[in-house]
Amino acid sequence: MTAQHGKAPLKSFASDNNAPVHEAVLRAVTEVNSGDVIGYGDDIYTLSAERKLKEQFGKDIRVYFMVTGTGANVAGLSHITRPYHAIICSDKAHLEKDECGAPEKMCGCKLIRIPGDDGKIKVDDLYPLLGSLGFPHHSQPKVISLTQATEMGTVYQLDEIREIAGFANDHDMYLHMDGARLANAAASLNVSLAETTMFSGVDLLSFGCTKNGAMGAEAVIFFNQELAEGFEYTRKQSMQLISKMRYVSAQFEALFSGNLWLENAQQANRMADLLATKVSRIAGVTITQKTETNAVFAILPPGAIEKLRQRYFFYTWDAQRNEVRWMTAYNTTEKDIEEFVAAIKDAVKP
């Protein structure tokens, strides 16, 4: 995946990270910016935000707020593994592609990468790994990490998650979920956040809201409470315990006091679906993945990418195939899509 630097673009379709902070979230941060409160999470705002997440995921969960998605992944995984363990993930996973080796460096674990065009792990991919169990010359598979939604914009169905959870349970493994875009997946499936995590057998969740309208709001959520023991120390050692926690907590409060988290995700998903529908009608453009959340993958004719990038910022996913990734966000509008589609039509003209 390559980036385009230089002049400010007309509009970014590169990532939902590029969207501004939602006004309600920014307002919530401002509203807690009054007076002194106890630091490091022992404040009324953090307790309230924790209650809001328990309403979504279940009253018995353990919640720890963090400041980065990579930090949430690494802290959570390092807490439930030993250095001789292996973490199984898709070869498209953020753990593998976009965390600069942090999981391997900080956990000391080997990443076992499962190939797949759609970014999803299938149970049949896991059985060959069982031969390593109990063999002292091999890293021991201990965690299966699913990305929901995947880096390819696809979504695990609930029965797929449950099947993998059953496999993990049968073989003394844990199921971790990287939920940086979990809201988009839940919106796509039309299910609750609890249904796609706790009720489907997930042990540990890295839950992100930064891509869904927040400024910087992540959390590690334990559904298996035994695994949470001592995590307050792991979070501190991982440099993820922020002193002015109220400003992180306020963001969760804003997103989960009502259905803002869901409305944001639904809007992003709708705009991606609209983009995919319109682009699929353009001669010379091929959609390469199911558009199930807020990502559209497409192959463009030679030369079209650079023409289009003169007006819009987005990423080339696979340069050899001329494949690009376009992402929508909560603030993407139908007008944005219409203008972008018109620019794509211009770019692909012979």
C-alpha distance (Angstrom), angle and dihedral (degrees) to the residues before:
residue distance angle dihedral
M1 . . .
T2 3.79 . .
A3 3.79 130.1 .
Q4 3.77 130.4 -138.5
H5 3.79 116.1 -138.0
G6 3.76 131.3 -174.5
K7 3.78 131.0 57.4
A8 3.79 118.6 37.1
P9 3.81 108.6 -96.3
L10 3.78 125.7 -122.4
K11 3.78 89.3 -121.9
S12 3.78 133.2 -12.1
F13 3.77 122.5 -123.8
A14 3.80 91.3 164.7
S15 3.79 100.9 97.7
D16 3.77 144.1 -18.8
N17 3.81 84.1 -120.1
N18 3.80 87.0 73.7
A19 3.80 93.8 61.5
P20 3.81 118.7 101.1
V21 3.77 123.1 -106.1
H22 3.78 111.7 -84.7
E23 3.81 111.9 -102.1
A24 3.81 92.5 -123.4
V25 3.80 91.0 53.2
L26 3.78 92.7 47.8
R27 3.78 89.9 48.0
A28 3.81 90.9 51.0
V29 3.80 90.9 52.9
T30 3.80 90.0 51.1
E31 3.80 92.4 47.8
V32 3.81 93.1 58.4
N33 3.81 90.7 48.4
S34 3.79 94.2 96.6
G35 3.77 130.2 99.1
D36 3.77 130.5 -17.1
V37 3.79 124.5 -53.2
I38 3.79 131.7 173.6
G39 3.78 112.6 -85.9
Y40 3.78 133.3 -129.0
G41 3.80 95.8 43.6
D42 3.81 102.2 -55.6
D43 3.79 91.7 118.4
I44 3.79 136.6 105.5
Y45 3.81 93.4 -110.7
T46 3.78 93.6 56.5
L47 3.80 92.4 46.0
S48 3.80 89.3 51.3
A49 3.80 92.7 48.9
E50 3.80 90.3 50.0
R51 3.79 89.6 53.5
K52 3.80 90.2 51.1
L53 3.81 91.3 54.6
K54 3.79 91.3 46.7
E55 3.79 88.0 55.9
Q56 3.80 87.8 56.4
F57 3.81 102.1 39.1
G58 3.81 106.0 22.7
K59 3.79 137.7 -71.4
D60 3.81 95.5 -102.7
I61 3.80 98.3 57.4
R62 3.80 123.7 113.6
V63 3.82 114.1 -132.2
Y64 3.80 128.1 -162.1
F65 3.79 119.0 179.4
M66 3.80 118.0 -138.4
V67 3.79 137.0 179.4
T68 3.84 105.2 -133.4
G69 3.77 135.0 36.5
T70 3.79 93.3 -133.4
G71 3.80 89.1 50.6
A72 3.80 90.7 51.8
N73 3.80 92.1 49.8
V74 3.78 95.2 45.7
A75 3.81 96.9 42.7
G76 3.79 93.4 47.3
L77 3.79 95.6 45.5
S78 3.78 95.1 43.3
H79 3.80 89.4 52.8
I80 3.82 94.6 57.9
T81 3.80 99.5 38.8
R82 3.78 141.2 65.6
P83 3.83 121.9 -140.9
Y84 3.80 92.0 -104.1
H85 3.81 91.1 58.4
A86 3.79 127.2 96.9
I87 3.81 127.7 -138.3
I88 3.80 115.7 -146.1
C89 3.80 116.7 -146.5
S90 3.78 141.8 150.8
D91 3.79 116.6 -84.1
K92 3.83 85.3 -121.9
A93 3.82 94.3 51.8
H94 3.78 122.4 124.1
L95 3.81 87.1 -124.1
E96 3.78 89.1 63.1
K97 3.79 104.6 31.5
D98 3.78 109.3 30.3
E99 3.78 112.3 27.3
C100 3.80 99.9 77.0
G101 3.80 92.7 -121.9
A102 3.82 91.8 -58.4
P103 3.83 95.5 138.0
E104 3.80 91.6 53.3
K105 3.79 94.2 42.2
M106 3.80 97.5 45.4
C107 3.81 99.8 33.9
G108 3.79 96.1 34.8
C109 3.81 86.9 -140.5
K110 3.77 128.9 133.3
L111 3.79 115.9 -116.2
I112 3.78 112.9 -136.1
R113 3.78 107.8 -156.8
I114 3.81 120.9 -149.2
P115 3.82 112.2 -156.3
G116 3.78 120.2 -134.5
D117 3.79 135.0 145.4
D118 3.81 93.8 -135.7
G119 3.81 96.4 47.6
K120 3.81 93.1 -115.6
I121 3.80 129.5 124.9
K122 3.80 117.5 -136.1
V123 3.79 124.3 -154.8
D124 3.81 90.8 -121.4
D125 3.82 87.8 61.8
L126 3.80 90.1 60.4
Y127 3.80 103.2 55.1
P128 3.83 95.5 74.0
L129 3.82 88.4 60.3
L130 3.79 93.3 62.4
G131 3.79 90.6 81.3
S132 3.81 88.6 74.1
L133 3.80 94.2 59.7
G134 3.79 112.0 111.0
F135 3.81 93.5 2.4
P136 3.84 107.2 121.8
H137 3.81 94.4 -152.2
H138 3.80 92.8 62.5
S139 3.80 133.0 66.9
Q140 3.79 107.5 -105.8
P141 3.83 115.4 -117.8
K142 3.80 105.4 -125.8
V143 3.80 109.7 150.4
I144 3.79 132.2 41.2
S145 3.80 109.7 -159.1
L146 3.80 119.4 -159.5
T147 3.80 122.7 -170.1
Q148 3.81 110.6 -142.1
A149 2.99 110.6 -143.7
T150 3.80 94.1 19.4
E151 3.78 125.4 -127.4
M152 3.81 86.3 -103.8
G153 3.80 92.0 58.4
T154 3.79 92.6 -109.2
V155 3.79 125.1 130.8
Y156 3.79 133.9 -134.6
Q157 3.79 110.3 -127.4
L158 3.80 114.7 -131.6
D159 3.79 93.3 -108.9
E160 3.81 89.8 53.1
I161 3.81 91.4 53.5
R162 3.79 91.9 46.4
E163 3.78 92.3 49.7
I164 3.80 91.6 52.6
A165 3.81 90.5 44.1
G166 3.78 89.1 54.2
F167 3.79 90.8 50.8
A168 3.80 90.7 49.9
N169 3.79 92.6 49.0
D170 3.81 92.5 47.8
H171 3.81 91.7 53.8
D172 3.81 101.5 40.7
M173 3.80 94.5 -103.7
Y174 3.78 132.4 132.1
L175 3.79 126.8 -125.3
H176 3.80 115.1 -134.6
M177 3.78 124.1 -174.9
D178 3.78 124.6 -155.9
G179 3.79 98.9 -150.0
A180 3.79 102.0 178.8
R181 3.82 86.5 134.5
L182 3.78 98.3 23.4
A183 3.80 90.9 128.6
N184 3.80 90.2 59.5
A185 3.80 90.8 49.2
A186 3.82 93.1 49.3
A187 3.80 90.2 48.2
S188 3.80 90.4 50.1
L189 3.80 93.1 49.2
N190 3.82 92.3 40.7
V191 3.79 90.6 -131.8
S192 3.79 135.1 120.3
L193 3.77 123.2 -93.1
A194 3.80 88.8 -111.9
E195 3.81 92.9 54.7
T196 3.78 93.6 57.1
T197 3.82 93.1 45.5
M198 3.81 124.8 19.0
F199 3.82 96.5 22.4
S200 3.81 90.1 47.9
G201 3.80 95.3 54.0
V202 3.80 103.6 -96.6
D203 3.82 113.2 156.1
L204 3.79 100.2 -169.8
L205 3.81 132.5 19.2
S206 3.78 132.0 -164.0
F207 3.80 98.7 -156.3
G208 3.77 120.6 -164.5
C209 3.79 131.9 -168.5
T210 3.82 98.5 165.8
K211 3.81 91.0 92.0
N212 3.79 90.7 48.2
G213 3.80 102.3 59.5
A214 3.80 103.3 -63.9
M215 3.79 128.1 120.3
G216 3.78 95.3 -134.9
A217 3.79 116.1 -28.3
E218 3.79 123.0 148.9
A219 3.78 133.9 151.4
V220 3.77 141.9 -168.4
I221 3.79 109.8 -139.0
F222 3.78 123.3 -169.0
F223 3.80 118.1 -156.5
N224 3.79 90.1 174.8
Q225 3.80 100.0 63.7
E226 3.79 94.3 -165.0
L227 3.79 88.6 64.4
A228 3.82 91.1 55.1
E229 3.79 94.9 64.6
G230 3.81 109.8 123.1
F231 3.80 94.8 2.3
E232 3.80 91.2 128.5
Y233 3.80 86.5 70.7
T234 3.79 93.8 45.3
R235 3.80 90.2 51.9
K236 3.81 90.8 53.2
Q237 3.81 93.2 46.7
S238 3.80 88.2 49.0
M239 3.81 90.1 57.3
Q240 3.79 91.4 -120.7
L241 3.82 99.4 116.2
I242 3.78 102.7 103.7
S243 3.80 116.4 -157.9
K244 3.82 97.4 -145.4
M245 3.77 92.6 50.4
R246 3.79 94.4 159.7
Y247 3.81 90.4 78.2
V248 3.81 91.4 57.1
S249 3.79 93.0 42.4
A250 3.80 92.6 50.1
Q251 3.80 89.6 61.3
F252 3.80 92.4 56.4
E253 3.81 88.9 45.2
A254 3.81 90.6 56.0
L255 3.79 94.9 46.6
F256 3.80 96.0 45.0
S257 3.81 104.6 35.1
G258 3.80 84.8 86.2
N259 3.79 132.3 -6.9
L260 3.79 98.3 -66.1
W261 3.81 91.2 121.5
L262 3.80 89.7 56.2
E263 3.80 96.1 41.8
N264 3.80 90.6 52.1
A265 3.80 92.6 49.7
Q266 3.80 93.1 45.7
Q267 3.79 91.7 51.9
A268 3.81 92.6 49.8
N269 3.82 91.1 47.9
R270 3.80 93.2 47.5
M271 3.78 92.3 51.8
A272 3.80 92.4 49.8
D273 3.79 90.2 50.1
L274 3.80 90.3 49.8
L275 3.80 91.0 48.8
A276 3.81 92.8 49.1
T277 3.80 92.1 47.9
K278 3.79 93.6 51.4
V279 3.80 96.1 40.7
S280 3.81 92.7 49.5
R281 3.81 87.6 65.5
I282 3.80 93.2 58.0
A283 3.81 113.5 99.4
G284 3.79 111.4 -120.8
V285 3.82 95.7 26.1
T286 3.81 120.0 104.7
I287 3.81 123.6 -168.3
T288 3.82 107.8 -141.2
Q289 3.83 104.2 -172.5
K290 3.77 137.0 38.6
T291 3.79 107.8 -94.7
E292 3.79 98.9 -132.3
T293 3.80 100.5 145.0
N294 3.80 132.8 7.4
A295 3.81 101.2 -47.8
V296 3.79 128.5 92.2
F297 3.80 120.8 -168.3
A298 3.79 118.6 -164.9
I299 3.79 142.4 164.6
L300 3.81 115.4 -132.0
P301 3.80 130.1 -164.1
P302 3.84 116.8 -92.9
G303 3.79 111.6 -77.6
A304 3.81 95.0 16.5
I305 3.79 94.7 98.4
E306 3.79 95.3 61.3
K307 3.80 92.3 44.3
L308 3.79 91.6 52.7
R309 3.79 92.9 44.1
Q310 3.79 90.6 61.5
R311 3.80 86.0 73.1
Y312 3.80 105.4 24.7
F313 3.79 136.7 37.4
F314 3.81 116.8 -130.5
Y315 3.79 139.1 133.6
T316 3.77 130.6 -96.9
W317 3.79 103.8 -134.4
D318 3.82 99.9 -171.9
A319 3.79 114.7 10.9
Q320 3.80 93.9 -170.1
R321 3.79 90.9 58.9
N322 3.82 96.0 35.8
E323 3.81 85.9 -121.1
V324 3.79 118.7 159.6
R325 3.79 135.9 -172.8
W326 3.78 120.8 -137.0
M327 3.78 118.8 -171.7
T328 3.76 130.9 -168.0
A329 3.80 128.0 -156.7
Y330 3.79 140.1 -160.6
N331 3.82 90.0 -84.4
T332 3.81 96.7 50.7
T333 3.80 110.8 116.5
E334 3.79 134.9 -160.8
K335 3.80 87.8 -110.0
D336 3.81 89.3 56.4
I337 3.80 89.5 52.6
E338 3.81 93.9 47.5
E339 3.80 91.7 51.4
F340 3.80 93.1 45.2
V341 3.80 92.7 49.3
A342 3.80 90.1 50.5
A343 3.81 89.3 52.3
I344 3.82 90.8 49.3
K345 3.81 90.2 52.7
D346 3.79 89.9 52.1
A347 3.80 92.2 47.5
V348 3.80 95.8 52.1
K349 3.79 95.1 49.2
P350 3.82 111.3 117.6
